[in-house]
Amino acid sequence: MIANFLPASLHRALLPYAHVLRKRWRRWRATPFSGVSAVVTNRAGDVLLVRHSYGTSDWSLPGGGLGRGEEPKSGLCREIREELALALDNVRLVQRVEEVIYNSPHTACLFTATCDAEPVPDEREVIEARFFAAHALPHDLCDTAARRINIWREWARSQDTNARS
């Protein structure tokens, strides 16, 4: 991608403008798009959250958009590797979430995964990343992340119930 040839500081400075243009395009065209996100936990059960250099300053789940024809699991692993320099273990699909974002139909594949390494933000798209105790997530968690974490919690409860049966 051409953005990788830009200095990180310039790329980071341009991303908010690109984000606004993308939102306007989606509102105008209502073109469907797909993405991935993950609830990544470490051995202690802490949840990995990120802050992006564009959009809201609230904490969100790691993830991103899928390329045309890209498999969701591969796209998730690529996004995490590019933005956080992490390799994921035990990647499992939790649910496909159908939603509308900026007037466009959006399919988000929500995954769960584990990773015990410390994230290293790319300083382009992700400016901060860290693990939070699952019972003490930050108050400035974006709505989308909060909804998806609730989906993950319900899924995890159902997995526990099935395992006990």
Beta strands, then each sheet from edge to edge (+ up, - down):
strand 1: 33-41
strand 2: 47-52
strand 3: 63-65
strand 4: 89-101
strand 5: 104-114
strand 6: 126-132
sheet 1: 3+ 1- 5- 4+
sheet 2: 2+ 6-
end
